[in-house]
């Protein structure tokens, strides 16, 4: 799937960002060299250093704009939806939508999340994880306070919810051809919200987009 960076300036800068996005997503941060990026962009080393301080600055410019836009959208969810179920579905839909529209950048975010502490770009990785988690935890906590949820404290239930999302996003990273649809997002939230215990008429009937052999 073709994807261009969220932000780009003039042509040379845009080509550098596109080259870096492609190679970072294929080889990872540690496996990518400045030489490969400039060769992929068709520019010289001085041109790269005119626009970017170093490889880390390139990675940051690819990840931070998208993440900041995503978090700004999540922050609005509690004000746009009155009930816990509606809020959770909005979070899942938005997350899957970003994964579909920006698959390569999302892959970089997960590289940063799960790289060893001393590897990868020197960014505050915990801040990225924490900001998103805090939005989900707030929704779950208010759901518990209003009697919409039960079965655990806010943190434990938020961890389960985020785990469901991230498992699907990471699997898509390995199988880019599958689709994380709105219907799948809402079905997963129904399963989280209502549980998987037997009912004569289940609230959802999930069909996995993955085909494991």
Secondary structure, DSSP 8 states (H G I E B T S, - for coil): -----S---SHHHHHHHHHHHHHHHHHHHHH--HHHHHHHHT--HHHHHHH-SSHHHHHHHHHHHHHHHHHHHHHHHHHH-SSHHHHHHHHHHHHHHHHHH-HHHHHHHHHHHHS-TTSS-SS-HHHHHHHHHHHHHHHHHHHHHTTS--SS-HHHHHHHHHHHHHHHHHHHHH-TTS---HHHHHHHHHHHHH-SS--SS-S-----S----
